[in-house]
Amino acid sequence: MFARKILVALALTLVTSATALATPVLKSEILVAAAVVTVGDMFDDAGLLAEEPLFRAPLPGTTGMVPLRDIAAAAARVGLTNFTSTGIASVRVMRDTTVVDEQLLTKMIATDLQAKGILTPGMSAQTMFDQPLTPINAEASDTPATLLNLRYLPANGAFTARFIVAGVQAPLDVSGTLDLMISAPHLVRTLSAGTILSADDITMKLVPLKFAETTGVATEEQLVGKQLQRQSREGMMLTPEDVVTAQLITRNEFVTIYFRKGPMTLTVKGQALGNAAAGAPVQVLNLMSNKVVTAVAASAGAVEISSGPLNVAGL
């Protein structure tokens, strides 16, 4: 029994040793993110030497071919002298990259302007660079570029910015102009004066902030349910001055006058002597008695008299 335990232990030891001493196998091509190629990048089953550096990786976004003799020499320097390279004469080494372009820089500039309170909700920034930016291959990273500083002049929209690009030694300096844009409501169709606007009549489009500031910007909430003051064409940007509170009652319109008190409701025909929005007072001529009474616009074509001190017979 004791001898059997010894044999089992010896067998386990041999298996463990064989696993630990498995011969590294050279890969035919590799993709790396870092600036240095390690033994673990180049070989399967690299073992304890996996973190040892072999040589510099190619620049981000580029590819290099490394001959077998150079790999063997580099591996020998770190203590790896025995590996399998069946049929491989050279290894294709590819360096991963993240592209830094105008779109990414514009987004970073906008984020900085938001942090400074220059860009508020509903606004965006359109960036025009003085010189077209050729896309740059940066190190593959969650942060391929960092904005060091940004100078923005609101008076003329000019800006200068300096970035650090991962894997690139020299800083990246750019300049140009920024157009701050804001969402503004526009009509989706031509509508006549007096039309009561619904959400389907409005679409939001970006316009330059400077233009919007000269005319005033309305929100969709400020427009829906309001009435156009004049005929307005498709694509027109709406301002607060283009609408008024919707009129339920218009001058000279025939209306129904309601008087309610408890369970009792009296109605009589009348004629409005003015315009009135919902809940607004309006003078109404009682067509039965030819008396003028003050009522409140209740709905389209209907006004209501409160149950205050009123001689009902005098209606």
VENNORJO-V214978 format. One record per residue. RES is the residue in one small letter. SS is DSSP state (helix for helix, strand for strand, loop for the rest). D_LAST is the distance of its C-alpha to the last C-alpha in Angstrom with 2 decimals. Layout:
BEGIN
RES_SS_D_LAST + RES_SS_D_LAST
END
This chain:
BEGIN
m_loop_118.98 + f_helix_119.33 + a_helix_120.74 + r_helix_117.79 + k_helix_115.31 + i_helix_117.27 + l_helix_117.12 + v_helix_113.35 + a_helix_112.83 + l_helix_115.13 + a_helix_113.27 + l_helix_109.91 + t_helix_111.45 + l_helix_112.78 + v_helix_109.41 + t_helix_107.64 + s_helix_110.26 + a_helix_110.07 + t_helix_106.29 + a_helix_106.58 + l_loop_109.34 + a_loop_107.72 + t_loop_108.72 + p_strand_105.88 + v_strand_104.86 + l_strand_104.10 + k_loop_100.81 + s_loop_100.87 + e_strand_97.61 + i_strand_95.28 + l_strand_91.90 + v_strand_91.67 + a_loop_88.93 + a_loop_91.05 + a_loop_93.44 + v_strand_96.47 + v_strand_97.76 + t_strand_99.05 + v_helix_101.49 + g_helix_98.61 + d_helix_96.92 + m_helix_100.14 + f_strand_101.55 + d_strand_100.45 + d_loop_101.97 + a_loop_102.52 + g_helix_103.00 + l_helix_103.50 + l_helix_103.84 + a_loop_100.33 + e_loop_99.00 + e_loop_102.00 + p_strand_101.27 + l_strand_103.23 + f_strand_102.10 + r_strand_99.13 + a_loop_96.45 + p_loop_95.65 + l_loop_92.74 + p_loop_89.20 + g_loop_88.42 + t_loop_92.07 + t_strand_94.86 + g_strand_98.55 + m_strand_101.58 + v_strand_103.96 + p_strand_107.51 + l_helix_108.98 + r_helix_111.78 + d_helix_109.30 + i_helix_107.37 + a_helix_110.64 + a_helix_111.69 + a_helix_108.39 + a_helix_108.38 + a_helix_111.98 + r_helix_111.08 + v_loop_108.73 + g_loop_111.17 + l_loop_110.09 + t_loop_113.20 + n_loop_112.74 + f_strand_109.85 + t_strand_109.35 + s_loop_108.56 + t_loop_109.54 + g_loop_109.13 + i_loop_107.13 + a_loop_108.53 + s_strand_105.53 + v_strand_102.08 + r_strand_98.87 + v_strand_96.88 + m_strand_93.22 + r_strand_91.12 + d_loop_87.45 + t_strand_84.92 + t_strand_81.33 + v_strand_80.36 + v_strand_78.90 + d_loop_77.03 + e_helix_74.30 + q_helix_71.60 + l_helix_72.84 + l_helix_73.27 + t_helix_69.77 + k_helix_68.36 + m_helix_70.39 + i_helix_69.23 + a_helix_65.57 + t_helix_66.16 + d_helix_67.66 + l_helix_64.74 + q_helix_62.33 + a_helix_64.40 + k_loop_64.19 + g_loop_60.39 + i_loop_60.67 + l_loop_59.38 + t_loop_56.12 + p_loop_54.31 + g_loop_53.25 + m_strand_56.08 + s_strand_59.51 + a_strand_62.61 + q_strand_64.41 + t_strand_68.05 + m_strand_70.35 + f_strand_73.98 + d_loop_76.26 + q_loop_78.99 + p_loop_78.50 + l_loop_79.43 + t_loop_82.02 + p_loop_81.19 + i_strand_83.36 + n_strand_84.91 + a_strand_84.37 + e_strand_85.71 + a_loop_83.81 + s_loop_81.56 + d_loop_78.04 + t_loop_78.20 + p_loop_80.03 + a_strand_78.91 + t_strand_77.85 + l_strand_75.95 + l_strand_77.93 + n_strand_75.81 + l_strand_73.05 + r_strand_72.30 + y_strand_69.07 + l_strand_68.00 + p_loop_64.23 + a_loop_64.65 + n_loop_66.50 + g_loop_66.30 + a_strand_70.08 + f_strand_71.59 + t_strand_75.02 + a_strand_75.82 + r_strand_78.94 + f_strand_79.39 + i_strand_82.16 + v_strand_82.89 + a_loop_84.56 + g_loop_88.17 + v_loop_88.23 + q_loop_90.07 + a_loop_88.64 + p_loop_85.00 + l_strand_82.60 + d_strand_81.00 + v_strand_78.14 + s_strand_75.88 + g_strand_73.04 + t_strand_69.39 + l_strand_66.25 + d_strand_62.90 + l_strand_60.15 + m_strand_57.50 + i_strand_53.98 + s_strand_51.68 + a_strand_48.77 + p_strand_46.06 + h_strand_46.61 + l_strand_44.72 + v_loop_46.42 + r_loop_44.99 + t_loop_43.48 + l_strand_39.66 + s_loop_37.14 + a_loop_34.70 + g_loop_31.52 + t_loop_33.43 + i_strand_32.54 + l_loop_35.94 + s_loop_37.44 + a_helix_40.76 + d_helix_42.44 + d_helix_41.78 + i_strand_43.82 + t_strand_47.49 + m_strand_49.29 + k_strand_52.34 + l_strand_54.76 + v_strand_54.71 + p_strand_56.83 + l_helix_55.42 + k_helix_56.13 + f_helix_54.02 + a_helix_51.15 + e_helix_51.25 + t_helix_50.80 + t_helix_47.66 + g_loop_46.15 + v_loop_46.12 + a_loop_43.09 + t_loop_43.34 + e_helix_42.14 + e_helix_39.64 + q_helix_38.11 + l_helix_37.64 + v_loop_36.58 + g_loop_32.84 + k_strand_32.64 + q_strand_32.05 + l_strand_34.81 + q_loop_34.23 + r_loop_36.75 + q_loop_38.97 + s_strand_41.66 + r_loop_45.02 + e_loop_46.88 + g_loop_48.95 + m_loop_46.98 + m_strand_46.86 + l_loop_43.34 + t_loop_42.58 + p_helix_39.58 + e_helix_38.68 + d_helix_38.41 + v_strand_35.22 + v_strand_31.76 + t_strand_29.28 + a_loop_27.83 + q_strand_24.57 + l_strand_22.14 + i_strand_19.71 + t_loop_21.17 + r_loop_20.10 + n_loop_18.77 + e_loop_18.55 + f_strand_16.13 + v_strand_14.41 + t_strand_12.57 + i_strand_9.59 + y_strand_10.49 + f_strand_9.31 + r_strand_12.57 + k_strand_13.98 + g_loop_17.54 + p_loop_18.22 + m_strand_14.69 + t_strand_12.90 + l_strand_9.73 + t_strand_9.73 + v_strand_8.34 + k_strand_10.47 + g_strand_10.41 + q_strand_13.31 + a_strand_14.82 + l_loop_16.10 + g_loop_18.78 + n_loop_20.86 + a_strand_20.50 + a_strand_22.91 + a_loop_22.33 + g_loop_20.64 + a_loop_20.04 + p_strand_16.91 + v_strand_15.44 + q_strand_13.16 + v_strand_10.94 + l_strand_9.82 + n_strand_6.95 + l_loop_9.63 + m_loop_8.07 + s_loop_6.57 + n_loop_8.91 + k_loop_7.15 + v_strand_8.77 + v_strand_7.82 + t_strand_10.84 + a_strand_11.60 + v_strand_15.06 + a_strand_17.15 + a_strand_18.04 + s_strand_20.21 + a_loop_21.08 + g_loop_18.16 + a_strand_15.69 + v_strand_13.51 + e_strand_12.21 + i_strand_10.06 + s_loop_12.39 + s_loop_12.35 + g_loop_13.07 + p_loop_12.38 + l_loop_8.63 + n_loop_7.25 + v_helix_5.60 + a_helix_5.45 + g_helix_3.77 + l_loop_0.00
END
